[in-house]
Amino acid sequence: KDLQRDGKIKHIGFSTHGTSEQIMNLINTEDFSYINIHEHYFGSYHGTGTPDTLGGQGNLACVKRALELDMGVFLISPVDKGGKLHRPSKDCVSLIGKEITPIAFALLYGWKINKIHTASIGIARPSDLDEALYAARLMMTTTDESNNRNIDNVLQKSIHHLNERAIDKLGEEWVQKGLLNIPSFLDESTDGIAIGHILWLYNLLVCYGMYEFCRDRYTSLVYQKWDKNKSFQNNADAMSRGNMGRSYDKSIDLTKALANHYNPSLALKRIQQTHEWMTMKEPLSEWKKGYNLTVWEEMPGELDATPATMTRVMLQVLTGGRMGIVGTGPGESIKKEATQIREKILS
């Protein structure tokens, strides 16, 4: 605020991986001009399954409140954290349909449905922007001139197919209530277990076969440090802020945590099922990958989310590729493409 009063900065915002309640409370201070947040068709990432203070769950209510206050809303990682849609599951591809790609769907859903202003896209090479640029062009018009399609109709058709699959696989009551009335991992009744997060992963696995995405998310919970000799608060304070909460622990009684859920026994069964699936060595045969846009011959790909892998990545970065994950990096073709783009920009 002092810097703002001195005219050194114009706007103050925040980026968050907090619970939906924490996010809503920060927004309602009206101290911020913009927010960086997760809110995608396939979930709110860390916020999914956490109470939003209005009787719902996830970050959608936070987005709506931010827009009411005329805040800038920046969508974090709609492609990767929005469902790993650069390498989508086969079911995702087929349900979204042939008229639009999963990446374009994720971006247009954020812009057109949730009215979010800006989206971030991670790239390994310039061509990774192709689908994002295509989606941006579609955003500027209601009709795709290349084939005379109404973009809003295409988007709604994809949403309809995805919604119908969820009802078919989970039942309408679970779709409406399955992630409601669940305390967040910061509530002592959960002993740090990310109940809503785990049930969200169950939904994605059963409905859309999103094994890779769910495995990455659950692995981060598995590796969350939790010392049973320490108090709940000490453990909660020590949790990684990137993706808080821990995986299912059969020694913990979740009766109190699930007391307000519409079907506690079913919720517990699905938590246990998700844990079993996510700790298997191999995925079920029906969880198939649709395709993979990460051509990793020249970059380190197929990386899991374990601390050991992340240490190797950081070691590669800090040593300029001499240690950690070695023998990788941009090849000559990528370097040439990047040089050409820089030259066009400078000209």
C-alpha positions in Angstrom: 0.0 0.0 0.0 2.9 2.4 0.8 4.4 1.7 -2.7 1.0 2.4 -4.2 0.6 5.6 -2.3 4.0 6.7 -3.5 3.0 6.0 -7.1 5.6 3.3 -7.6 3.0 0.6 -8.4 -0.6 1.0 -9.6 -2.3 -2.3 -8.7 -2.1 -4.9 -6.0 -3.3 -8.5 -6.6 -2.7 -12.0 -5.3 -2.1 -15.4 -6.6 -3.4 -18.4 -4.7 -3.5 -22.1 -4.0 -5.5 -21.6 -0.9 -8.9 -23.1 0.1 -12.0 -21.5 -1.5 -12.9 -20.0 1.9 -9.5 -18.3 2.2 -9.8 -17.0 -1.3 -13.3 -15.6 -0.8 -12.3 -13.9 2.5 -9.3 -12.2 0.8 -11.5 -11.1 -2.1 -14.1 -9.6 0.3 -11.5 -7.4 1.9 -11.7 -5.4 -1.3 -8.0 -4.6 -1.0 -7.0 -6.2 -4.3 -7.4 -5.2 -7.9 -6.8 -8.7 -9.4 -6.5 -12.3 -8.6 -4.7 -15.3 -10.1 -6.9 -18.3 -9.6 -7.8 -21.9 -10.7 -11.3 -22.4 -11.9 -11.7 -24.9 -14.8 -14.4 -27.1 -16.2 -12.7 -30.1 -14.7 -12.3 -28.5 -11.3 -10.7 -25.8 -9.2 -7.5 -27.7 -8.6 -6.6 -27.2 -4.9 -9.9 -25.5 -4.2 -12.2 -28.3 -5.3 -14.1 -29.9 -2.5 -13.4 -27.0 0.0 -16.3 -24.9 1.2 -16.8 -21.5 -0.6 -18.6 -19.8 2.4 -21.9 -19.7 0.3 -22.9 -23.3 0.7 -21.1 -24.5 -2.4 -17.5 -25.7 -3.0 -14.6 -24.8 -5.3 -13.6 -21.5 -6.7 -16.4 -20.6 -9.0 -18.1 -18.4 -6.4 -14.8 -16.7 -5.8 -14.5 -15.9 -9.5 -18.0 -14.5 -9.6 -17.4 -12.3 -6.5 -14.1 -11.0 -8.0 -15.9 -10.0 -11.2 -18.7 -8.3 -9.2 -15.9 -6.2 -7.6 -14.5 -5.4 -11.0 -11.3 -7.2 -10.2 -9.1 -8.6 -13.0 -9.3 -12.4 -13.0 -6.3 -14.3 -14.3 -6.8 -18.1 -15.0 -3.9 -20.2 -13.9 -2.9 -23.1 -16.1 -6.2 -24.1 -17.8 -4.3 -26.6 -20.0 -2.2 -28.5 -17.4 -3.8 -28.0 -14.0 -7.1 -27.8 -15.8 -6.9 -31.5 -16.7 -3.5 -32.1 -18.4 -5.3 -31.4 -21.7 -2.1 -31.3 -23.8 -2.1 -35.1 -23.3 -5.8 -35.7 -22.6 -7.5 -39.0 -21.8 -9.3 -40.8 -24.6 -12.7 -40.2 -23.0 -12.0 -36.4 -22.7 -11.2 -36.2 -26.4 -14.3 -38.2 -27.5 -16.7 -36.3 -25.1 -15.4 -32.8 -26.0 -15.9 -33.9 -29.6 -14.3 -33.4 -33.0 -15.3 -29.8 -33.5 -13.0 -28.4 -30.8 -9.8 -29.6 -29.1 -9.5 -30.1 -25.4 -7.1 -27.2 -25.1 -9.4 -24.8 -27.0 -12.3 -26.1 -24.9 -10.5 -25.3 -21.7 -9.6 -21.7 -22.7 -13.0 -20.9 -24.2 -14.7 -22.3 -21.1 -12.7 -19.9 -19.0 -13.3 -16.9 -21.2 -16.8 -17.4 -22.4 -18.5 -19.3 -19.6 -16.7 -18.1 -16.5 -15.9 -14.6 -18.0 -12.3 -14.8 -16.9 -10.1 -12.2 -18.5 -6.7 -13.7 -19.0 -5.2 -17.3 -19.2 -1.7 -18.5 -18.7 -0.2 -21.1 -21.1 3.0 -23.1 -20.4 5.1 -23.8 -23.5 8.2 -25.9 -24.3 8.5 -24.6 -27.8 6.8 -21.8 -29.9 4.4 -24.2 -31.6 2.8 -25.1 -28.3 0.9 -21.8 -28.6 -0.9 -22.8 -31.8 -4.0 -24.2 -30.1 -4.1 -21.3 -27.7 -3.9 -18.8 -30.5 -6.7 -20.7 -32.3 -8.9 -20.5 -29.2 -8.2 -16.8 -28.9 -9.3 -16.2 -32.5 -12.5 -18.2 -31.8 -13.1 -16.0 -28.8 -13.2 -12.9 -30.9 -16.1 -14.2 -33.0 -19.3 -16.2 -32.7 -18.6 -18.1 -35.9 -15.6 -20.1 -37.0 -15.3 -18.8 -40.6 -13.3 -21.9 -41.8 -16.4 -24.1 -41.5 -19.2 -21.8 -40.5 -19.7 -23.3 -37.0 -21.3 -21.3 -34.2 -18.6 -21.4 -31.5 -21.1 -20.9 -28.6 -23.1 -23.9 -29.8 -20.0 -26.0 -30.2 -18.9 -25.2 -26.6 -22.3 -25.9 -25.1 -22.4 -29.2 -27.0 -19.1 -30.3 -25.4 -20.3 -29.2 -22.0 -23.5 -31.1 -22.4 -21.7 -34.3 -23.3 -19.3 -34.0 -20.4 -22.2 -33.3 -18.0 -24.3 -36.2 -19.2 -21.3 -38.6 -18.7 -20.9 -37.4 -15.1 -24.6 -38.1 -14.4 -24.5 -41.4 -16.1 -21.4 -42.6 -14.2 -22.0 -41.0 -10.8 -25.7 -40.5 -10.5 -27.4 -37.1 -10.5 -27.5 -36.8 -6.7 -23.8 -37.4 -6.3 -23.0 -34.9 -9.1 -25.1 -32.3 -7.2 -24.0 -33.1 -3.6 -20.9 -35.3 -3.7 -18.4 -32.6 -3.0 -20.6 -30.5 -0.6 -20.5 -30.2 3.2 -16.9 -31.5 3.4 -14.4 -29.7 5.7 -11.2 -28.6 4.2 -7.8 -30.2 5.1 -7.3 -27.3 7.5 -10.1 -28.6 9.7 -8.8 -30.8 12.5 -11.6 -33.4 11.9 -9.8 -34.4 8.7 -6.4 -34.8 10.3 -5.1 -33.1 7.1 -6.6 -35.5 4.7 -7.8 -33.7 1.5 -11.2 -35.3 1.4 -12.8 -33.1 -1.2 -9.7 -33.3 -3.4 -9.7 -37.1 -3.3 -13.4 -37.4 -4.1 -12.9 -34.9 -7.0 -10.2 -37.3 -8.4 -12.7 -40.2 -8.0 -15.1 -38.3 -10.2 -12.5 -37.5 -12.9 -11.3 -41.1 -13.0 -14.8 -42.7 -13.2 -16.3 -40.2 -15.6 -13.4 -39.2 -17.9 -10.5 -41.7 -17.3 -8.1 -38.9 -16.4 -5.5 -41.2 -14.9 -2.3 -39.2 -15.6 -3.8 -36.0 -14.2 -5.2 -37.7 -11.2 -2.1 -39.6 -10.5 0.0 -36.4 -10.5 -2.5 -34.7 -8.1 -2.7 -37.7 -5.7 1.1 -38.2 -5.7 1.5 -34.7 -4.4 -0.8 -35.7 -1.5 1.0 -38.9 -0.8 4.3 -37.1 -0.5 2.9 -34.5 1.9 4.9 -34.6 5.2 2.8 -35.5 8.2 4.3 -36.3 11.6 1.9 -38.1 13.9 4.0 -37.2 16.9 3.3 -33.5 16.2 0.1 -31.5 16.8 -2.4 -31.0 14.0 -1.6 -27.3 13.8 2.1 -27.9 13.6 1.6 -30.3 10.8 -0.9 -28.0 9.0 1.5 -25.1 9.3 4.3 -27.3 7.7 2.3 -28.5 4.7 3.5 -27.5 1.2 1.5 -24.4 0.2 1.6 -25.5 -3.5 -1.0 -28.3 -3.0 -2.0 -28.6 0.6 -3.6 -31.7 2.2 -2.5 -35.3 2.4 -3.6 -38.6 1.0 -6.0 -41.1 2.6 -4.8 -42.8 5.8 -6.8 -45.8 6.9 -5.8 -45.3 10.5 -7.7 -42.0 10.7 -11.4 -42.1 11.6 -13.2 -39.7 9.2 -16.7 -40.2 10.8 -16.7 -36.7 12.2 -15.3 -35.1 9.0 -18.0 -36.7 6.9 -20.9 -36.2 9.4 -22.5 -33.5 7.3 -22.1 -35.2 3.9 -25.4 -36.4 2.4 -24.0 -40.0 2.2 -21.0 -40.5 4.5 -20.6 -44.2 3.9 -20.5 -43.8 0.1 -18.1 -40.9 0.4 -15.7 -43.0 2.5 -16.0 -45.9 0.1 -15.0 -43.7 -2.8 -12.1 -42.2 -0.9 -10.8 -45.6 -0.2 -11.3 -46.7 -3.8 -9.5 -43.7 -5.1 -6.5 -44.4 -2.8 -6.4 -48.0 -4.0 -6.5 -46.9 -7.7 -3.9 -44.2 -7.2 -1.4 -46.5 -5.5 -1.6 -49.3 -8.0 1.4 -49.9 -10.2 -0.6 -49.9 -13.4 -3.8 -48.0 -14.4 -7.0 -49.8 -15.3 -7.2 -50.8 -18.9 -10.1 -48.4 -19.6 -8.1 -45.4 -18.6 -6.5 -44.7 -22.0 -4.6 -41.6 -23.2 -6.1 -39.9 -26.2 -2.9 -38.4 -27.6 0.2 -36.6 -26.5 1.2 -33.2 -27.7 4.5 -33.2 -25.7 7.1 -34.3 -28.2 9.7 -34.9 -25.5 12.7 -36.1 -27.6 14.2 -32.7 -27.0 12.9 -31.8 -23.5 12.5 -33.7 -20.2 9.0 -35.2 -20.3 7.2 -38.1 -18.7 8.2 -36.6 -15.3 6.2 -37.6 -12.2 5.6 -35.3 -9.2 7.8 -37.0 -6.7 10.3 -34.9 -4.7 13.2 -36.9 -6.2 12.2 -35.9 -9.7 11.6 -32.3 -8.7 15.1 -32.2 -7.1 16.6 -33.4 -10.4 14.7 -30.8 -12.3 16.0 -28.0 -10.0 19.5 -29.4 -10.2 19.3 -29.2 -14.0 18.2 -25.6 -13.8 20.7 -24.5 -11.3 23.7 -26.2 -13.0 22.8 -25.2 -16.5 22.0 -28.8 -17.5 25.3 -30.3 -16.2 23.6 -32.2 -13.4 20.2 -33.6 -12.5 18.3 -34.5 -15.7 21.1 -34.4 -18.3 21.2 -34.9 -22.0 18.1 -32.9 -22.7 17.2 -29.4 -23.8 16.3 -27.7 -27.0 17.6 -29.2 -30.2 18.8 -27.3 -33.2 15.3 -27.2 -34.9 13.8 -25.6 -31.8 16.6 -23.1 -31.4 16.3 -22.1 -35.1 12.5 -21.7 -34.8 12.9 -19.5 -31.7 15.6 -17.4 -33.4 13.3 -16.8 -36.4 10.4 -15.7 -34.2 12.7 -13.3 -32.3 14.0 -11.8 -35.6 10.4 -11.2 -36.8 9.5 -9.5 -33.5 12.6 -7.3 -33.6 12.0 -6.4 -37.3 
